[in-house]
Amino acid sequence: MDEFNFADWLATELKKKGWDPIDLDIASGISRSSIELYMRNKQYPTLYSFERILEAFDKHIEIVDN
């Protein structure tokens, strides 16, 4: 199984929506500077920030058995 890369996932989701970091800032309440750090793999979001980003993309966290 490949390792999850948050920066790649975030870039893909932004592209799907036609958004840039400013759009995600507005939709999620997470600062553009934090979003840009996530996109450059300089920082990972906290669980709170991750949940806010998921909500902006109309997604949620789900834990399932393998």
Sine and cosine of phi, psi and omega as CSV:
sin_phi,cos_phi,sin_psi,cos_psi,sin_omega,cos_omega
0.00,0.00,0.72,-0.69,0.01,-1.00
-0.96,0.29,0.49,-0.87,0.04,-1.00
-0.96,0.27,0.67,-0.74,0.03,-1.00
-0.94,0.34,0.78,-0.63,0.05,-1.00
-0.92,-0.39,0.96,-0.30,-0.07,-1.00
-0.88,0.47,-0.66,0.75,-0.02,-1.00
-0.87,0.50,-0.69,0.72,0.03,-1.00
-0.91,0.41,-0.69,0.72,0.02,-1.00
-0.87,0.50,-0.71,0.70,-0.01,-1.00
-0.89,0.46,-0.70,0.72,0.02,-1.00
-0.87,0.49,-0.66,0.75,0.02,-1.00
-0.90,0.44,-0.71,0.70,-0.01,-1.00
-0.91,0.41,-0.64,0.77,0.05,-1.00
-0.88,0.47,-0.68,0.73,0.00,-1.00
-0.89,0.46,-0.68,0.73,0.02,-1.00
-0.84,0.54,-0.63,0.78,-0.03,-1.00
-1.00,0.10,-0.26,0.97,-0.10,-0.99
0.96,0.28,0.49,0.87,-0.05,-1.00
-0.98,-0.22,0.31,-0.95,0.20,-0.98
-0.86,-0.50,0.03,-1.00,-0.04,-1.00
-0.85,0.53,-0.51,0.86,0.02,-1.00
-0.92,0.40,-0.67,0.74,0.05,-1.00
-0.87,0.49,-0.67,0.74,0.01,-1.00
-0.93,0.37,-0.60,0.80,0.09,-1.00
-0.82,0.57,-0.75,0.66,-0.02,-1.00
-0.90,0.43,-0.69,0.72,-0.07,-1.00
-0.96,0.28,-0.51,0.86,-0.12,-0.99
-0.96,-0.29,-0.40,0.92,-0.11,-0.99
0.99,0.12,0.05,1.00,0.06,-1.00
-1.00,0.00,0.72,-0.69,-0.11,-0.99
-0.89,0.46,0.53,-0.85,0.03,-1.00
-0.86,0.51,-0.61,0.79,-0.01,-1.00
-0.90,0.43,-0.63,0.78,0.06,-1.00
-0.91,0.41,-0.69,0.72,0.01,-1.00
-0.86,0.51,-0.67,0.74,0.01,-1.00
-0.91,0.41,-0.57,0.82,0.09,-1.00
-0.90,0.43,-0.66,0.76,0.05,-1.00
-0.88,0.48,-0.68,0.74,-0.06,-1.00
-0.92,0.38,-0.42,0.91,0.01,-1.00
-0.99,-0.13,0.17,0.98,-0.03,-1.00
0.85,0.53,0.49,0.87,0.02,-1.00
-1.00,-0.03,-0.31,0.95,-0.05,-1.00
-0.39,-0.92,0.49,-0.87,0.10,-0.99
-0.95,-0.30,0.54,-0.84,0.00,-1.00
-0.95,0.31,0.46,-0.89,0.17,-0.98
-0.94,0.34,0.21,-0.98,0.04,-1.00
-0.87,0.49,-0.65,0.76,0.04,-1.00
-0.86,0.51,-0.75,0.66,-0.01,-1.00
-0.90,0.43,-0.65,0.76,0.03,-1.00
-0.87,0.48,-0.69,0.73,0.03,-1.00
-0.89,0.45,-0.64,0.77,0.03,-1.00
-0.90,0.43,-0.65,0.76,0.03,-1.00
-0.91,0.41,-0.70,0.72,0.03,-1.00
-0.86,0.50,-0.69,0.73,0.03,-1.00
-0.86,0.50,-0.65,0.76,0.01,-1.00
-0.88,0.47,-0.53,0.85,0.02,-1.00
-1.00,-0.05,0.15,0.99,-0.02,-1.00
0.84,0.54,0.74,0.67,0.03,-1.00
-0.77,-0.64,0.18,-0.98,0.04,-1.00
-0.56,-0.83,0.25,-0.97,0.07,-1.00
-1.00,0.06,0.66,-0.75,0.06,-1.00
-0.66,-0.76,0.74,-0.67,0.04,-1.00
-0.97,-0.24,0.83,-0.56,-0.03,-1.00
-0.75,-0.66,0.42,-0.91,0.09,-1.00
-0.95,0.32,0.53,-0.85,0.06,-1.00
-0.96,0.27,0.00,0.00,0.00,0.00
